[in-house]
Amino acid sequence: MPEASIPLKTPTSIGRIARSKLFLIALMLAIVAPVLWFSSFHSAAQTPVSCETEYDNLVKRAKQQLIDGNRSAAINSLIAARSKLRDCETPTAKDVAPLYPN
């Protein structure tokens, strides 16, 4: 009965595998790098919305939701507007003083 022999990999087949892996890595980097660059460029190109504008939009949305009869959504919009107003408020010396005691 002939013995089953395991085919040994030749040096050329190992080189082909290494080259194909290297090619796949280079191909993935060539695809991913422009996508990441364009997505960061797109987000940087958008104009930031001021706090006052966001607050006004939330209050207008709450008013429209009240007109439509959706009280719970209006309350949620007003809570979000109050939170936005607190986030946009510039801190005074009284607000900062407890953070840095003498």
Rosetta silent file (secondary structure, phi, psi, omega in degrees, C-alpha in Angstrom):
SEQUENCE: MPEASIPLKTPTSIGRIARSKLFLIALMLAIVAPVLWFSSFHSAAQTPVSCETEYDNLVKRAKQQLIDGNRSAAINSLIAARSKLRDCETPTAKDVAPLYPN
SCORE:     score description
SCORE:     0.000 S_00000001
   1 L     0.000  126.266 -178.422    0.000    0.000    0.000 S_00000001
   2 L   -73.481  140.974  179.739    1.534    3.296   -1.019 S_00000001
   3 L   -77.513  138.531  178.114    2.012    5.787    1.740 S_00000001
   4 L   -77.349  123.330 -179.087    0.108    9.019    1.434 S_00000001
   5 L  -100.502  141.710  177.957    2.590   11.791    1.247 S_00000001
   6 L   -86.052  125.277 -178.956    1.859   15.301    2.454 S_00000001
   7 L   -67.684  128.601  178.645    2.740   17.802   -0.229 S_00000001
   8 L   -85.579  143.302  178.429    5.481   20.077    0.995 S_00000001
   9 L   -78.044  132.962  178.557    5.263   23.733    0.224 S_00000001
  10 L   -85.138  160.222  179.480    7.971   24.864   -2.059 S_00000001
  11 H   -59.152  -29.728 -179.672    9.775   28.149   -1.483 S_00000001
  12 H   -72.226  -33.985  178.628    8.025   29.653   -4.488 S_00000001
  13 H   -71.415  -34.905  176.304    4.553   28.914   -3.099 S_00000001
  14 H   -65.806  -40.327  178.316    5.488   30.502    0.247 S_00000001
  15 H   -64.083  -37.802  178.513    6.722   33.579   -1.607 S_00000001
  16 H   -65.548  -40.020  179.726    3.451   33.767   -3.542 S_00000001
  17 H   -65.068  -44.389  179.972    1.441   33.619   -0.321 S_00000001
  18 H   -63.735  -41.587  178.852    3.525   36.369    1.265 S_00000001
  19 H   -66.212  -38.171 -179.680    3.228   38.540   -1.841 S_00000001
  20 H   -68.925  -37.822  176.113   -0.521   38.025   -2.020 S_00000001
  21 H   -64.591  -42.853  178.902   -0.918   38.979    1.651 S_00000001
  22 H   -63.079  -40.380  178.293    1.222   42.057    1.109 S_00000001
  23 H   -64.098  -42.599  179.135   -0.833   42.959   -1.956 S_00000001
  24 H   -64.518  -39.747  177.932   -4.108   42.592   -0.015 S_00000001
  25 H   -64.667  -44.523  179.183   -2.821   44.791    2.803 S_00000001
  26 H   -63.951  -38.694  178.749   -1.674   47.449    0.341 S_00000001
  27 H   -65.178  -43.139  178.893   -5.016   47.272   -1.471 S_00000001
  28 H   -63.629  -42.120  177.623   -6.960   47.689    1.774 S_00000001
  29 H   -64.461  -37.260  179.107   -4.839   50.691    2.780 S_00000001
  30 H   -66.863  -27.697  179.010   -5.331   52.210   -0.657 S_00000001
  31 H   -85.755  -43.539 -173.272   -9.101   51.914   -0.232 S_00000001
  32 H   -73.481  -40.202 -175.617   -9.405   52.885    3.439 S_00000001
  33 H   -58.619  -49.445  178.555   -7.066   55.907    3.499 S_00000001
  34 H   -64.683  -34.751  179.688   -9.019   58.052    0.980 S_00000001
  35 H   -63.704  -46.134  178.538  -12.331   57.137    2.601 S_00000001
  36 H   -64.733  -39.886 -179.378  -11.109   58.275    6.022 S_00000001
  37 H   -64.984  -45.754 -179.170   -9.554   61.415    4.569 S_00000001
  38 H   -67.770  -35.677  179.539  -12.691   62.425    2.692 S_00000001
  39 H   -68.478  -38.203  177.319  -14.954   61.731    5.669 S_00000001
  40 H   -70.911  -35.092  177.257  -12.828   63.916    7.956 S_00000001
  41 H   -65.688  -40.088 -179.341  -12.662   66.608    5.276 S_00000001
  42 H   -66.284  -41.964 -179.119  -16.440   66.518    4.895 S_00000001
  43 H   -70.168  -32.493  178.283  -17.064   66.860    8.638 S_00000001
  44 H   -74.005  -24.775 -177.707  -14.575   69.743    8.902 S_00000001
  45 H   -79.001  -18.372 -179.427  -16.236   71.525    5.983 S_00000001
  46 L   -72.983  137.437  179.940  -19.626   71.681    7.672 S_00000001
  47 L   -77.145  134.249  179.658  -20.346   74.991    9.345 S_00000001
  48 L   -71.450  144.473  179.586  -20.895   74.690   13.067 S_00000001
  49 L   -92.202  133.223 -178.257  -24.332   75.668   14.333 S_00000001
  50 L   -71.284  159.299 -179.488  -24.332   78.228   17.124 S_00000001
  51 H   -62.726  -38.864 -179.080  -25.818   77.429   20.496 S_00000001
  52 H   -63.233  -39.589 -179.805  -28.463   80.104   20.099 S_00000001
  53 H   -65.863  -43.938  178.646  -29.613   78.613   16.806 S_00000001
  54 H   -63.711  -41.509  178.417  -29.857   75.119   18.266 S_00000001
  55 H   -62.029  -46.974  179.600  -31.751   76.447   21.290 S_00000001
  56 H   -60.823  -40.485  179.090  -34.173   78.385   19.067 S_00000001
  57 H   -63.934  -39.666  179.089  -34.748   75.315   16.888 S_00000001
  58 H   -66.599  -40.064  178.949  -35.541   73.183   19.937 S_00000001
  59 H   -67.828  -41.614  177.228  -38.017   75.752   21.279 S_00000001
  60 H   -62.256  -39.796  178.330  -39.682   76.090   17.853 S_00000001
  61 H   -63.708  -41.031  178.438  -39.918   72.306   17.631 S_00000001
  62 H   -63.567  -40.167  178.388  -41.543   72.190   21.082 S_00000001
  63 H   -63.293  -43.707  179.395  -44.052   74.847   20.026 S_00000001
  64 H   -65.492  -37.111  178.582  -44.932   72.912   16.878 S_00000001
  65 H   -67.842  -33.687  174.562  -45.295   69.698   18.859 S_00000001
  66 H   -67.007  -39.998  177.731  -47.687   71.454   21.240 S_00000001
  67 H   -62.557  -38.895 -179.749  -49.715   72.683   18.263 S_00000001
  68 H   -75.465  -11.543  178.345  -49.792   69.113   16.937 S_00000001
  69 L    91.791   11.986 -179.064  -50.977   67.870   20.343 S_00000001
  70 L   -99.018   85.447 -174.264  -47.888   65.860   21.255 S_00000001
  71 H   -67.476  -40.839 -177.242  -47.312   67.054   24.823 S_00000001
  72 H   -66.422  -38.208  177.409  -44.680   64.483   25.815 S_00000001
  73 H   -68.671  -35.630  178.019  -42.506   65.261   22.790 S_00000001
  74 H   -65.042  -41.372  178.407  -42.876   68.987   23.486 S_00000001
  75 H   -63.999  -42.060  178.159  -41.728   68.478   27.069 S_00000001
  76 H   -62.813  -38.996  178.171  -38.734   66.459   25.856 S_00000001
  77 H   -66.805  -38.818  178.276  -37.831   69.233   23.409 S_00000001
  78 H   -68.346  -36.432  175.739  -38.070   71.859   26.145 S_00000001
  79 H   -65.367  -41.127  177.448  -35.869   69.767   28.433 S_00000001
  80 H   -64.738  -37.713  178.510  -33.334   69.436   25.615 S_00000001
  81 H   -65.634  -41.708  177.804  -33.505   73.213   25.055 S_00000001
  82 H   -63.161  -40.581  177.747  -32.861   73.859   28.757 S_00000001
  83 H   -64.763  -41.376  178.365  -29.912   71.472   28.647 S_00000001
  84 H   -63.879  -39.125  178.873  -28.555   73.179   25.535 S_00000001
  85 H   -63.817  -39.791  177.535  -28.893   76.567   27.228 S_00000001
  86 H   -68.071  -37.005  179.278  -26.869   75.326   30.199 S_00000001
  87 H   -67.698  -34.185 -175.603  -24.209   73.864   27.902 S_00000001
  88 H   -85.504  -14.281 -176.753  -23.870   77.133   25.969 S_00000001
  89 L   -67.320  133.616  178.027  -23.747   79.364   29.002 S_00000001
  90 L   -79.467  133.172 -177.356  -20.346   80.906   29.628 S_00000001
  91 L   -70.365  142.986  176.265  -19.129   80.165   33.151 S_00000001
  92 L   -95.464  174.896  179.474  -18.711   83.071   35.533 S_00000001
  93 H   -62.858  -33.173  179.931  -16.055   83.477   38.189 S_00000001
  94 H   -66.318  -35.441  179.965  -18.541   82.201   40.762 S_00000001
  95 H   -72.491  -33.602 -175.128  -19.025   78.980   38.747 S_00000001
  96 H   -86.586  -27.444 -174.137  -15.283   78.383   38.301 S_00000001
  97 H   -54.217  -44.047 -179.271  -14.155   79.336   41.808 S_00000001
  98 H   -65.770  -19.354 -178.828  -15.081   76.027   43.517 S_00000001
  99 H   -73.731  -30.042 -175.516  -13.023   74.114   40.958 S_00000001
 100 L  -124.736   78.418  179.351   -9.754   75.794   41.936 S_00000001
 101 L   -70.796  151.351  179.368   -9.581   76.368   45.703 S_00000001
 102 L   -79.223    0.000    0.000   -6.646   78.386   47.064 S_00000001
